[in-house]
Amino acid sequence: MIHKCIALVVPARLSEEVTAGILDVRHGTLQALYGPLDCIVCGDWQVYVRADSSSGLRPNVRATQLLHETGLYLPEVAGNALYLGRTDHGWDTDAPAHLIRLAERLFDTRLATAELV
């Protein structure tokens, strides 16, 4: 069964737009799109990043900055980053509005689906 949520996607390439949109968030689908994934959990949200980030992927300075702004001081993130919400039971859900608004402020952009959350 398809499980769609509003996801905040922060590409590693600075030339690519940060987006917030509807995405099929089944684990198999995410791995097919982004490769092997690790998950970082923080309160009501989580971020999926490449599990094999040491394999020559380009650093994702925007995702690293967003993590720092939320209070997570982790080593540099590499590859694309996918932010989602998280329920009390650990299920994926829509990226929280406060995270989308923070990304809008940090990256000086307006994310079209911000009104949906």
C-alpha positions as CSV (number, residue, x, y, z in Angstrom):
1,M,0.0,0.0,0.0
2,I,1.3,3.4,-0.9
3,H,2.0,5.7,2.0
4,K,2.3,9.4,1.0
5,C,3.5,12.2,3.2
6,I,4.7,15.8,2.8
7,A,8.4,15.5,2.8
8,L,11.1,18.3,3.0
9,V,13.8,17.4,0.5
10,V,17.2,19.1,0.8
11,P,19.4,18.2,-2.2
12,A,23.2,18.1,-1.8
13,R,23.7,20.1,-5.0
14,L,23.3,23.8,-4.3
15,S,21.9,24.4,-7.8
16,E,18.9,22.2,-6.9
17,E,15.9,23.7,-5.1
18,V,14.9,22.7,-1.6
19,T,11.3,21.4,-2.0
20,A,8.4,20.3,0.2
21,G,6.0,18.0,-1.6
22,I,4.0,14.8,-1.5
23,L,6.2,11.7,-1.7
24,D,5.7,7.9,-1.4
25,V,7.6,7.3,1.9
26,R,7.6,3.5,1.9
27,H,11.1,2.4,2.9
28,G,11.6,0.4,-0.4
29,T,10.6,3.4,-2.5
30,L,12.9,5.7,-0.6
31,Q,15.8,3.3,-1.0
32,A,15.2,3.0,-4.7
33,L,15.2,6.8,-5.1
34,Y,18.0,7.7,-2.6
35,G,20.0,4.6,-2.0
36,P,20.7,2.9,1.4
37,L,19.5,5.1,4.2
38,D,20.1,5.9,7.8
39,C,17.6,7.7,10.0
40,I,18.3,10.5,12.5
41,V,15.4,11.0,14.9
42,C,14.7,14.2,16.8
43,G,11.4,14.7,18.6
44,D,8.5,15.0,16.2
45,W,10.6,14.7,13.0
46,Q,13.3,12.5,11.4
47,V,15.7,12.9,8.5
48,Y,16.8,10.1,6.2
49,V,20.4,10.5,4.9
50,R,22.6,8.2,2.8
51,A,24.0,5.3,4.9
52,D,27.1,5.1,2.7
53,S,28.0,8.8,3.0
54,S,31.7,8.0,3.1
55,S,31.6,6.7,-0.5
56,G,32.5,10.0,-2.2
57,L,29.0,11.7,-2.1
58,R,29.0,15.5,-2.1
59,P,28.6,17.2,1.3
60,N,25.1,18.6,1.9
61,V,25.8,21.9,3.6
62,R,22.2,23.0,3.7
63,A,21.0,19.8,5.4
64,T,23.9,20.1,7.9
65,Q,23.0,23.7,8.6
66,L,19.3,22.8,9.1
67,L,20.4,20.1,11.6
68,H,22.6,22.6,13.5
69,E,19.7,25.1,13.6
70,T,17.5,22.4,15.3
71,G,20.2,21.8,17.9
72,L,21.7,18.7,16.4
73,Y,25.5,19.2,16.0
74,L,26.3,16.2,13.9
75,P,29.2,15.7,11.5
76,E,28.7,16.8,8.0
77,V,25.8,15.1,6.1
78,A,26.5,13.9,2.6
79,G,24.0,13.3,-0.3
80,N,20.4,14.3,-0.4
81,A,18.4,14.6,2.9
82,L,14.8,13.8,3.3
83,Y,12.9,15.3,6.4
84,L,9.7,13.7,7.6
85,G,7.5,13.9,10.6
86,R,7.4,11.1,13.2
87,T,4.4,9.8,15.2
88,D,4.7,8.7,18.8
89,H,4.8,5.1,17.5
90,G,7.6,5.8,15.0
91,W,5.6,6.0,11.8
92,D,6.5,8.4,9.1
93,T,4.1,11.4,8.7
94,D,4.1,14.9,7.2
95,A,7.2,17.0,7.8
96,P,6.2,19.4,10.7
97,A,5.3,22.9,9.8
98,H,7.9,24.4,12.1
99,L,10.7,22.5,10.3
100,I,9.4,23.7,6.9
101,R,9.2,27.3,8.1
102,L,12.8,27.0,9.5
103,A,14.0,25.8,6.1
104,E,12.2,28.6,4.4
105,R,13.9,31.2,6.6
106,L,17.4,29.5,6.4
107,F,17.3,29.1,2.6
108,D,15.4,32.2,1.8
109,T,12.7,30.4,-0.2
110,R,9.0,29.9,-0.2
111,L,8.0,26.2,-0.2
112,A,4.7,25.7,-2.0
113,T,3.2,23.0,0.3
114,A,4.0,24.9,3.5
115,E,0.3,25.9,3.6
116,L,-0.6,22.2,3.7
117,V,1.0,21.5,7.1
